[in-house]
Amino acid sequence: MPEGPEIRRAADRISKRLVGQEIEAIQLHYPPIQEFQQVVAESQVSSISTRGKAMLTRFDCGLTMYSHNQLYGRWTVNRRSTELNWGRALRAEFLTEGYAVRLWSATDVEMIPSSDEESHPFISRLGPDVLDESCTPEVIMEMLDGKRHRNRKASSLMLDQSFLAGVGNYLRSEILHQSGVNPHAKPKDLSEDRRRAWAEEAKRLCVMSYQTGGLTVPKEVAEKGKERGERRRSYRHAVFCRNGLPCLSCGTEVVREVIGGRRLDFCPSCQRTET
């Protein structure tokens, strides 16, 4: 599933082609939103933003298309002349003079009044968006210290969108590793320095992933991993999908646990339980 950085980058690409551009045609192919076809077809896209893993496409008619890619949804931006031959189901299509912007296969797509965005069932439950400027390490530190979060295991807390919106599976493994937090540790059991490292790495790595297109290690480290013949998933990260490989920090073999049906990779040496 695409995480916050990937959705924010997709929004950037789409905004470049739609916001402020003359849209020649809009087609809503997904049955749950087809009733809005006529009014949307006569509109232009005024802005596009993200909240965690959700995208909000706003029209100047006062409507917003809420979409969440889930596992299979995908946005594409292509020249109109490009032919796409694949088995995905088309949900929405925006055509400008030169480009076609399309949403495929997503099943969580709604049209809502723009004024009601904050009361949407998904958005209303979200915590701070980790990529927003207002979400600072200090804000994250306060949440880790708060009653609501301090008694929860790191492994589950990091995937809770009401804690930090936009963090998903690969970022969970990377943030916990690079801050030295054991997946089974709780904030209340960690030293102040360790909690602060957790908060700082959460912000730093999410911003880094957004800026680099998914890297959570320096570019030169990723390039060396690629030269060693590691898989793309492996060389782009410090521990995620590196189970069975040596930790880049200490050389200990990275191990994998499946927690709540989701894979989590960590270094048992770098992420020892604090005593």
N, C-alpha and C positions, 0 to 999 in steps of 0.2 A: 504494500500500500504506500503511495507517495506520502511523504511527511511534509511538515510545514515548509521547509526550504524549497522543496520541489514544487509545491503548489504556488508559493510566492513567485518563483521563477516563471512558472507557466502564466501566471497573471501578468507579469511584466511583458512577456512575449505577446500575449493577447491584447493587452492595453495598447501596445505600440501599433497594432494593426487596426484596432477598432475605435479607441477613444479619440475623438477629434477628427475622425475620418468619415467620409460619406459612405454609409452602408447601403448598398444597392438592394440587398434582399436578406431577409431573415426567415428561416424556416424552422418551426418547432415540430420535430418528428416524434417526440415522446408523448404517448397518449395522455399522461396526467397533466401536461401543460399545454396541450393543443388548443384548449378553449381560449387561450390568450393570443392565438396566432394573429388575429386581425389587428388588435391594438399594438402588439409588439412590432408587427411588420411595418407600421407607420412611424416607428420610433427610431431613435439613434441611441447608441451606448454612451452614457455620460461618465461612467467611472467603473473601475473593476478593483476590488480589494479582496483580501483574504482574512479569514479568522481561523487560526489553526489550520486544519486540513480542509476547510470549506472555502469555496469561492463565491463571491457576491458580484454578479454582473448587473449593474444598475442601468435602467433605461430612463430617458427623459420624460416618459409618460407616467413616472411615479411607481413603476414596478421594478422588482429585483428578482433575478433568477438565482436562486440558491442551488448550489450543486456540490456534492461530495463524491469524490471519485471512488471511494471504497476500494475494493481490490482490483476491479477491472476497468474502471472509468479512465478515460484518457482524452486530453485536449491535443489537437494538432493544428499547426499553422503551416499552410502550404500555398504555393502559387496556384492560381485557379486552374492552370493548365495541367497540374500534377494529377495523375490518376492513382488512386489508392485501391488496391485489390487485396482486401482482407475480410475476415469474417465478423468484424465488429458491427454492432448495431448503432446507427446514427441517431443521436438524440436531439442535437440542435446544430444549425449551420448559419454562419454569418458570411456574406459575400460582399467584398469591396471590389473596386475596379481591378485590383491585381491579386488579391489574396482570398483564401477560403479558410475560415476559422471554424473548427468543428469539435463538438463534444461527442465522444463515442462511449457506448456500453455502460455508462453510469446509471445506477438505478435509484439514486437518492437525488432527485431533481424536482424543485418546486418553484412556482412563481408566487411571490408574496408582495404586499405593499412595502415599498422601501421604508416607510415610517414604522413598520412592524418588525424590522430586522432583529432588534435586540430582544424581542419577546419570542423569537423562533425557538422551538423546543431544544434544538441542538445548540444554538448560539448562546442562549440564556444560561446554559450550564457550563460554559467554557470559563477557564481561568484566564490569566493574562496570556496574550499571544507572545511567545518567547522572542519573536522577531521584532516586535514593536519597540520603539525607543523608550517607551514608558516602563517596559519590563526590564529593569536593571538587576544586576547581581544583588543589590541591597533588597529589592522587592522579593526576589527568590529566597534570600536568606530569611527574611521575615516570615515567609510562608513555611519554610522548613522548621522554624522555631515555634510556629503557631500550634495551638491545641488540635486543630483539624488534621494536621499532617505529621506531627512529630512522632507519632506512635505507629506509623505505617512502614512496612518494608520498602526499601528503595526499589526493588524490582517491580512492585505493583504501583507505587507512587509515580514513577516516571512515565507510566503509560496512561495515567489518569488525566484526561483532558481538562478536568476541573481544577487541576493543579497547574500544569503548564500546557497551554494549547499549542499543538504543532509538533510535539515530541513523539516519535514513534519508536519502532523496534531497533533500528540501527543506531539512532541517536541515544537511546537508552544505554546500550552496551558501551558506546564510546564515552558518554558523559561519566558514567560510573567508573569506568577504567581510568580515565585520565584525571579523575579527582581522587582516585584511590579508595573508592567506597565499595564495600562488599555488597553484592546484590541483596543479601539477607539482613543487612544492617538497617536500623531505624534511626532517623535523625536524632532522637533523644539520646541515643547511645554513643553518638559521635562527638568528638571534640569540636570546639568552636572553629578551630582552624580547618578541620576536615569538612565541616558544613559549609564554611566559606568557600573552600575549594570547589565543593559540589555546585554551589550557586554560580561561581565565576565560570566554571567549565560548561555549565548548562547554557549560559549566554554565549560564551565564546565559540563553542563548537557549532551551535545552531547558526550563528551568524557566518562562521567560516564555511559551513556546508552550503548556505545560501549563496555566498560570494564565489565559491569555487565549483559549484555544480555537483556537490556531494562528497567532496574530500573532507576527511576529518583528521588527516595527517598532512604535514607539509608536502608540497608538490615534489620536492626532491626525494623524500622518503617513499612516496608512491611510485616515482619513476624507478627507484632502485628495486622495489618489490616487483615491478613489471619486468625489469631486466632479469630477475631471478626466475621468471616464468610463473609467477603467482597469478591466480585468476583475478579478473577485474574487481570482483567483490572483495577479494582479500587485500590487494595492494592499496586500495583506497582508504582502508581503515586500520586502526591500531589493534582491535580485537574482533570486531564483528566479522563473521564468516572466516575467521582465522583459527577456528578450533582445530587442534592438532598441529598447528604451527607455533614457532617460538614467539613469545611476547617481544615486541619491539623494544621494550624498556629494560627487561631483565633476563630474557631468554627462556623463562619458564614456559612450558607448553600451555597454550590457551585451551581452556575447557569450555564445554557447552552444557547448559542445563535447559530443560524445557519447563517453563513456568507459566501456568495458565494457558497452555497451548501455544506459547510463543517462545522462540529460541532466544537465549541470552548467552553471550560469550563473554568470558572474563578471565583474568589472570589470578590464580590462587595465591601468588606471591605478592603482586602489587596491590591486591585488594583483600588483604587479610582482615579478619574481624578484629576490631579494636578491643583491647582489654583494659 
